[in-house]
Amino acid sequence: MSGLGRGGGRPECGHWIGAEDRYCRAAEGVRPYQQGLRCPLHTPAALAGRPESPPGPGLPAGAWSTPSPQAASSLADERAVASGKRRSSPAVYRAAQAAERDRHR
C-alpha cells in the first residue's frame, strides 16, 4: 500500500481495518508517520488512546551551526598534518599546507 489514492492522486490513510477487511482510505487531514500516511482517527497516539502531542518549537536556531568537539578536533588534525607533526600521504600533506596558506591570507 503506497498511501496514494487509487489513481495516484490524493494521499490516503493506509491504516488496515482488520474487522472490516479493508484500508481506511480517508483523505482529510492525512499526515506522514513512521508507519505511513494516517488520518486523525488512526494516528499512533489516537490508536493508543492518547491525545495528540502539541506541535513543538522545533530545533533551536543554532542547532546545526554550533561546532561540535569532533569538528574542532578535525581542524586540529588538519593543522597537525599541515605542520608535518602528523603522518599522512604526500597528497594530503600538500592539500593541508595549501589550505593553511589560504586561511592565513
N, C-alpha and C positions, 0 to 999 in steps of 0.2 A: 504494500500500500504506500504510494508515494506521497499522499497527503493532498495532491492537487485534485481538482474536480474531475469528473469523468471525461470531460473533453480537454483536460489540461488547463482549464481556466482558473477560476477562483480557488483559493486554498480551502480545504475542508478538514474537519476534525477526524483524526484517524483512530479514535478510540473504538475498540471492539466491544459491542454489547452482546455478551455471550448468551443471555437469556432470550434475546430476540434473533440471534444468529445473523447479525449484520453490523456494519460500521455505523457510527453516529452520523457522519457526513454533514454536520451543521457548518454553516459558512459565516455566521455572525460572531464577531469577537474572537476569531481564531488567532492564537499566538503560538510561536515555536517553543517547545520544551525539549528536554533531553530525550523523552520518549517519542517525540514527533509533534505534529500540529495538534492542538487541543482547543476545544471551545470552553467557555467559562464553566460549564457543568462538569467537564472532565479533566480539569487541571489536576496536577498531583495533589495540591492542597485540598481541593474540593473532594476528590476521591478518598482522602484520608480524614475528611470531616473537620478540617481546619479552615479558618478564614484565610483569604489571600494575604500575602505579605504586602505591605505598602511599598511603593517604589522608593528606593533609597536615593541618596545624593550621588551615588556613583563613586568613581575613583577620585582621590584628591588631585588637585590641579597639577602638582609636580610629581605625580606618581611615576611617570616614565622619564622625567628629565633629571631625577635625583641620581647622581652617580653612586653606584654600589661599590663596596670594598673590592669586589672582584675586578671592576673596571679600573680602579686605582692601581691595583697590582699589575694589571695588564700594561698600563702606562709605564710603571717602574720597570717591568720586564723589557719593554721596547727600549728604554733608555739604557738599561744594562747591556742589551745586545749592541746598541749603537756605540757604547763606550768600549766594547770588547771584553767586558767583565763576565759576560755570559756567552757560552758557546752557541753557535748557530751555523747554518750553512753560509757560504760566502754571499749568495744572492740575498738572503735575509739580512745579513750584516750590512751590505751596501744599501738596501732599501731603508733600514732603520737609520743609518747615517744620513741619508738624503732627507728623511722625514724630520730628523732633529735639525738639520741645516735650514729646512723650510720653516720650521717652527720658530727659530731664533731670528728670522729676518723681519 
